């Protein structure tokens, strides 16, 4: 697994996390959310948005929003 980003915001009412990317992710990728060595949960990327526009793939330095299947907090790391 390689770190691809971290959570910068989480909107509990929407179940949406905003990620600051260090790598690339795409719709269909399997990703893991981790706090330190602890795996919180794993899910498939079902959709990505940049500035409220749907995209299929996002890369380094992008901030992307995505639906998440569990609760996360700022600072949680994302691995692919």
Backbone bond lengths (Angstrom), bond angles and torsions (degrees), N, CA, C in turn:
res aa  C-N    CA-C-N  psi(-1)  N-CA   C-N-CA  omega(-1)  CA-C   N-CA-C  phi
1 X - - - 1.458 - - 1.527 109.90 -
2 X 1.313 114.77 141.55 1.462 120.99 -179.59 1.529 108.84 -123.49
3 X 1.331 116.48 136.04 1.461 120.30 178.17 1.523 109.37 -66.84
4 X 1.328 116.10 130.65 1.460 120.47 179.23 1.525 112.83 -118.74
5 X 1.338 117.09 -5.10 1.459 118.80 178.19 1.504 112.68 166.80
6 X 1.341 114.67 -171.28 1.458 119.91 176.99 1.521 109.70 -147.57
7 X 1.320 114.72 158.06 1.460 122.13 -179.64 1.524 109.10 -77.28
8 X 1.337 116.11 128.83 1.466 120.21 176.60 1.525 111.73 -107.70
9 X 1.336 117.33 -24.34 1.467 122.56 177.89 1.520 108.61 -148.71
10 X 1.330 115.47 152.87 1.455 120.70 173.83 1.514 108.31 -139.28
11 X 1.332 116.07 127.83 1.455 122.10 179.08 1.522 108.09 -105.92
12 X 1.333 115.41 97.54 1.454 122.56 -174.56 1.533 112.10 -58.75
13 X 1.328 116.66 -41.65 1.469 120.18 -177.61 1.530 112.60 -65.87
14 X 1.334 117.99 -23.24 1.466 122.05 -179.66 1.527 112.56 -105.46
15 X 1.336 116.86 -16.56 1.463 120.39 -174.22 1.517 111.04 66.83
16 X 1.344 115.74 37.14 1.467 122.00 -176.40 1.530 109.50 -120.13
17 X 1.325 115.16 134.77 1.466 121.57 175.42 1.519 109.14 -112.78
18 X 1.323 115.85 145.53 1.464 122.36 172.37 1.519 106.53 -104.88
19 X 1.331 115.52 128.34 1.455 121.96 -177.66 1.516 110.91 -114.91
20 X 1.334 116.67 137.10 1.473 122.98 169.88 1.515 104.88 -96.41
21 X 1.320 117.33 118.26 1.458 121.38 -172.79 1.522 113.62 -90.81
22 X 1.353 114.52 140.91 1.463 123.09 171.47 1.523 109.61 -109.55
23 X 1.320 116.26 -10.21 1.461 123.10 -178.03 1.518 108.28 -141.51
24 X 1.324 116.82 -158.79 1.464 119.94 -179.58 1.522 110.29 -114.42
25 X 1.325 114.64 145.48 1.463 121.01 170.77 1.517 107.73 -136.21
26 X 1.317 115.13 155.16 1.459 121.03 -178.26 1.525 109.03 -140.98
27 X 1.315 115.20 157.88 1.459 120.65 174.45 1.529 107.68 -57.38
28 X 1.330 115.89 131.99 1.455 121.21 -178.64 1.520 113.78 101.52
29 X 1.354 118.10 -18.07 1.469 121.49 177.73 1.525 110.58 -67.65
30 X 1.338 116.49 149.24 1.464 122.48 170.97 1.521 106.77 -95.07
31 X 1.324 116.47 127.78 1.457 120.59 179.58 1.523 109.73 -128.01
32 X 1.340 114.90 158.03 1.460 122.52 177.17 1.517 109.05 -121.82
33 X 1.312 114.76 142.63 1.460 121.43 173.61 1.521 106.53 -105.48
34 X 1.359 117.01 126.44 1.464 121.76 -176.33 1.516 111.11 -133.23
35 X 1.329 113.96 145.20 1.464 121.16 169.48 1.512 105.46 -116.38
36 X 1.320 117.16 107.17 1.459 121.16 -174.81 1.528 109.24 63.83
37 X 1.324 117.12 -126.92 1.467 121.65 178.73 1.522 112.27 -87.96
38 X 1.332 116.88 -6.90 1.469 120.79 -175.51 1.523 111.91 -87.63
39 X 1.330 115.59 122.81 1.465 121.31 175.51 1.524 107.32 -81.16
40 X 1.332 117.14 121.57 1.459 121.46 179.73 1.522 110.45 -82.54
41 X 1.336 116.19 -52.65 1.459 121.41 175.39 1.520 109.39 -168.16
42 X 1.328 114.99 167.15 1.462 123.43 179.71 1.515 107.42 -125.68
43 X 1.315 116.79 146.70 1.459 120.07 176.87 1.518 110.23 -156.90
44 X 1.327 114.64 166.11 1.458 121.61 173.54 1.524 108.04 -91.94
45 X 1.334 116.44 140.76 1.464 121.07 176.60 1.529 107.68 -74.05
46 X 1.330 116.32 115.16 1.469 119.83 -177.89 1.524 112.35 -97.21
47 X 1.336 116.63 -24.91 1.464 120.39 177.64 1.517 109.21 -162.48
48 X 1.315 115.86 154.10 1.463 123.36 177.41 1.519 108.64 -135.51
49 X 1.319 116.42 145.16 1.462 120.35 175.13 1.521 109.84 -135.64
50 X 1.317 115.13 138.77 1.460 122.81 171.05 1.523 106.23 -120.96
51 X 1.325 116.81 121.25 1.468 122.15 -177.77 1.530 111.61 50.64
52 X 1.325 117.06 46.51 1.464 125.20 177.21 1.526 114.45 66.40
53 X 1.328 117.43 13.19 1.460 122.41 176.96 1.524 108.61 -110.61
54 X 1.326 116.92 130.06 1.465 120.65 179.21 1.518 110.75 -69.03
55 X 1.336 115.60 136.86 1.462 122.00 176.69 1.524 108.24 -133.79
56 X 1.329 116.45 157.60 1.466 121.79 178.88 1.523 111.88 -90.61
57 X 1.340 116.12 -24.17 1.465 121.36 -175.11 1.522 108.56 -149.64
58 X 1.338 115.93 148.23 1.463 120.54 176.66 1.520 108.32 -140.36
59 X 1.336 115.90 150.65 1.454 120.20 -175.35 1.508 113.95 -126.64
60 X 1.329 113.85 -169.18 1.462 121.90 -176.81 1.517 111.72 -49.41
61 X 1.329 112.79 142.52 1.467 123.22 176.10 1.525 113.55 72.06
62 X 1.341 118.91 -1.75 1.459 120.07 174.97 1.520 110.06 -81.98
63 X 1.323 116.15 146.89 1.457 122.41 166.96 1.514 105.54 -102.70
64 X 1.332 116.65 121.61 1.455 120.68 -178.55 1.518 110.20 -122.12
65 X 1.314 115.55 148.73 1.461 121.85 174.75 1.519 107.53 -107.43
66 X 1.338 115.54 141.63 1.462 119.86 177.54 1.515 110.29 -151.67
67 X 1.329 115.27 149.99 1.463 121.55 173.32 1.511 108.08 -69.02
68 X 1.334 116.85 137.07 1.458 121.18 177.44 1.527 109.71 -122.50
69 X 1.332 114.88 149.35 1.461 120.97 -175.38 1.523 113.43 -88.06
70 X 1.340 117.32 -6.99 1.459 121.54 178.60 1.515 109.56 -140.61
71 X 1.330 115.02 169.75 1.462 119.37 178.45 1.525 109.40 -79.99
72 X 1.319 115.57 139.04 1.462 121.84 177.07 1.521 108.86 -132.81
73 X 1.314 115.15 165.85 1.464 120.74 177.27 1.509 109.07 -125.80
74 X 1.336 115.41 164.91 1.460 120.13 175.79 1.524 109.28 -56.63
75 X 1.325 116.25 138.67 1.452 121.26 177.44 1.515 114.24 95.48
76 X 1.343 118.13 -13.50 1.464 120.46 177.01 1.522 107.71 -64.41
77 X 1.338 116.62 134.62 1.463 121.21 -177.86 1.519 111.22 -90.80
78 X 1.337 115.21 150.04 1.454 122.37 -178.24 1.525 108.74 -116.75
79 X 1.333 116.26 130.44 1.471 122.75 -179.00 1.512 110.64 -123.04
80 X 1.332 114.93 149.91 1.470 120.90 176.91 1.508 108.19 -123.56
